[in-house]
Amino acid sequence: MTEETNHNLIQLLSSEFGTRVTNVDEPYGLLTVETTKDDIIEVLTFLKKDPRTNFHFLTDITAVHYPEKQQGLAVVYHLHNMVAKVRIRIKVFLNTQTPNIPTASDLWNGANWMERETYDLFGVLFDGHPDLRRILNMDELGVHPMLKQYPLEDPNRVDKKDEYFGR
């Protein structure tokens, strides 16, 4: 992937979406942009179907929890143009109280499983998903384990106390 390719893609996205695509960055050469949940399907459709972009492969959908931010949940899409060997990352920040976003399963069949996993682990609700239910954890779990609101370890564990190790 070259800087020129990223620059051309940035110009294309800017001309097509204007200020609806923001925070353009290139960490480690990976073009990263942000958009809103209202615009995500339009942006993804453009990136997949426009012959100038040709991002036919959905590599991943996941989320990241930023508990210190007001819009503390980011849904992250990774797309790949296999012909041009170009990747792009699209982020959409959501409110953790209402983590709803439209489904991409109408664009990519593989989004079905990825969205179920993101729902299961982070609690993101994909509106219009054909079968949004847990895929990795049991139904009665009641929490979404990748949210950073839960302690990493049980504070009552005695096998981790220093006095047991001579410290």
N, C-alpha and C positions, 0 to 999 in steps of 0.2 A: 504494500500500500504506500502510495506516495503522498507527499504534501499537496501536490497538484490535484490529485484525485479528491482529497478532502476539501480543498479550496473550491473545486468545481461543484461538489455536492453542497457545500455551504451556500454558494451562490444560487444554486437551483432551489434549495429549500427556502432561502430568503425571498426569492422572486415569487415562489408559489404560495408561501404562507406568511410572509412579512414578520410581524411581531408575535405571531402565534407560535413560532419556534424561537426559543430564547436560550440564554446561557450556553452558547456554543463553546466547546472546549475540545482539546485534543490530548488528553493524558496518555502518554506512551504511544502516541500516534493513532489512538482509537477515537474517532470522531464521536463526540457525545453532545446531545442536544436535549432540551427540555420542552415539553408542551403541556397542555392541560388535558384533563379527562374528557372535556367536550370536543377536543380536536384530535385525540389520539387515533381514532379509527380512520379519520381522513388522512392523517399523516402516514399511518401504516399502509393504507390502501395506495397512496401515491408512491411510497417507496417500493411496494411490491409490484404494482402494475405499470408504472411509467417505464417505457423502454430506455429512458436515459438513466434510470436508477437500478432497476432490475434486482431488487433484494427479494429473491424468491424463497430463501431459506430462513426460517425462524429458528435461531440457535437456542434461545432461552427466554423465558419470562420468569422473573423472580421479584423479590421485594427487599427493601432495606429499611430497618426501623431506626429513625433518628429521634429518640424521645425528647431531646432538648429543643427541637424545632416545632413551630406551630403546625405546619404541614408535615407531620412527623413520619409519614410512611411514603416511601418512593417505590412505585412499580417500575421495574426496569426491563426493557425489551432489548435483545441483541439480535440484529439481523445481519445476514451475510449474502453478498453478491458473489457467488462462487466463480462466475466467469471472469469478473474483473479482480477477484481476490480482495474485496473491500468489505469492511465491517462497519457497522454503526450501532451506537447505543442510544436509546431514547428513554428518558426518565419522565415520569409523571408523579408529582407530589400530591398526596391526598391527606385529608384531615383524618386523624386516627379515630375520631368519633363516628365518622361516616365514610368508611373506606370503600366506596363504590366506584367502579370504573366499567366501561363497556367491554364485552368479551371480544377477543380477536379470533375466536374459534370459527367464525364465518370466513375468515381470510386464510387461516392455516388449520388443518385438522389437528396437527400436533399441539396447538395451543390448548386444546381440551385438557390434556393431562397436565401441562405446565400450569394452567390456571387453577386446576384442582389442587395441585401441590402448593401453590402460593396461597390459596385460600386456607388450606389445612395448616400451614406453618405460620402464616402471618395474619390471617383473618380478612384478607382482601375479598370483597364481594364483587364478582364479575357479572354485571347485569346482562341478561340474555344468554348466559351459559346454559347449554342443554342438560347438564347433569352435575351441578356444583355440589359436591359432597366430599367428605374426607377421603384421602387416598392413601395416606401413610399411617395416620394415627387412628385409634379406635374412636368410634362415634361419640362415646360418652366421656371423652377426655375433658371437654368443657373449656379448654384454653387453647391458645395458639402459641406453641412453644418457642418460636423464634423472636417473639416480641421481647424487648429488653426490659420489660416490667417485672420479670420473674428473676429471683436470685439464681446465680449459676450453680450454687451448691446448697445443700440443706444446712442451715446454720446450727442445727442440733447434732451434727455428726461429731462423735467423740474421737474417731480415729484420725482426725486432722489436727488435734490440739497439740501444741508445742510440748507440753509437759510429758506427753507419752514418748517423745523422741529425744529427751534430754536437753531441750532448748529452753 
